[in-house]
Amino acid sequence: YVQLYGSATDVNVRLDKSSIMLDNTFIGLSSQRTVTIHNRSNVVVHYAWKTYSSVEEEEAQKQLRTKQMDEEESLSKESFFARCLHNPAIRDRYPILTRHLERNRKHFLEDE
């Protein structure tokens, strides 16, 4: 279920549907529907599809995910250093771990 919402001030802009029912979707499959935005005004309308209903909710989720990512990185590093105590030969693999963590963080930031 996807909830659609639009708002405008003194502009004749509307969505052609108030809700859309999507088929069940599983890993490797996709489901899509079309929504039309009707702009019957002389004003250029800028729009974006957002995951969250407000900037505050989006920011709260971003902070939560950042905190979770920080904790996961910390646990990964602690685990790596604990393994180094038992096998010092793996210390030179630390750059591989940090590159992996940096890629994950970059991917997360690009999705925002």
C-alpha positions in Angstrom: 0.0 0.0 0.0 1.3 3.4 -1.0 -0.3 6.6 0.4 -0.2 9.5 -2.0 -0.4 13.1 -0.8 -0.1 16.4 -2.5 -0.6 19.9 -1.4 -0.6 23.3 -3.1 -1.7 26.8 -2.5 -4.1 28.4 -4.9 -2.9 26.3 -7.8 -5.0 23.9 -9.8 -2.8 20.8 -9.5 -4.1 17.3 -8.6 -3.2 13.6 -8.7 -5.4 11.4 -10.8 -5.7 8.7 -8.0 -5.8 9.1 -4.3 -4.3 5.7 -3.6 -2.7 2.8 -5.5 -2.8 -0.9 -4.7 0.4 -2.7 -5.7 0.6 -6.4 -6.2 2.7 -8.4 -3.7 6.3 -8.1 -4.5 9.1 -10.4 -3.6 12.9 -10.4 -3.9 13.8 -10.4 -7.6 10.3 -9.2 -8.7 8.9 -5.7 -9.2 5.5 -4.1 -9.2 4.5 -0.7 -10.8 1.6 1.5 -11.3 1.2 4.9 -13.0 0.1 8.1 -11.4 -0.6 11.2 -13.4 -0.1 14.7 -12.0 -2.5 17.2 -13.6 -1.3 20.8 -13.6 -4.1 23.0 -14.9 -2.4 26.2 -13.9 0.2 28.6 -15.3 2.6 27.8 -12.4 5.5 25.4 -12.8 5.1 22.7 -10.3 8.1 21.0 -8.7 7.5 17.6 -7.1 9.5 14.8 -5.6 8.6 11.3 -4.4 9.5 11.0 -0.7 9.7 8.0 1.6 8.7 10.0 4.6 5.7 12.4 5.1 7.7 15.2 6.7 11.2 16.6 6.8 11.2 16.0 10.6 10.4 12.3 10.1 13.0 11.9 7.4 15.7 13.5 9.5 14.8 11.4 12.6 15.1 8.2 10.4 18.4 9.4 9.0 19.8 10.0 12.5 18.6 6.6 13.6 20.1 4.9 10.6 23.4 6.9 11.1 23.5 5.8 14.7 22.9 2.2 13.7 25.6 2.4 11.1 28.1 3.9 13.6 27.3 1.0 16.0 27.7 -1.6 13.3 31.1 -0.1 12.2 32.3 0.0 15.8 31.3 -3.7 16.3 33.0 -4.7 13.1 36.2 -3.0 14.1 36.1 -4.5 17.7 35.6 -7.9 16.2 38.4 -7.4 13.8 40.8 -6.3 16.5 39.8 -9.3 18.7 40.6 -11.6 15.9 44.0 -9.9 15.5 44.8 -10.9 19.1 44.5 -14.5 18.1 46.0 -14.2 14.6 48.3 -11.1 14.3 48.9 -12.0 10.6 45.5 -10.6 9.6 46.3 -7.0 10.8 47.3 -6.0 7.2 43.7 -6.7 6.2 42.4 -3.7 8.2 42.4 -1.4 5.1 40.1 -3.9 3.4 37.6 -3.6 6.3 37.8 0.2 6.4 37.2 0.4 2.6 34.2 -1.8 3.0 32.8 0.3 5.8 33.5 3.5 3.8 31.7 2.1 0.7 28.7 1.2 2.9 28.6 4.7 4.3 29.0 6.3 0.9 26.1 4.2 -0.4 23.9 5.2 2.5 24.7 8.9 2.0 24.0 8.7 -1.8 20.6 7.2 -1.0 19.6 10.2 1.1 
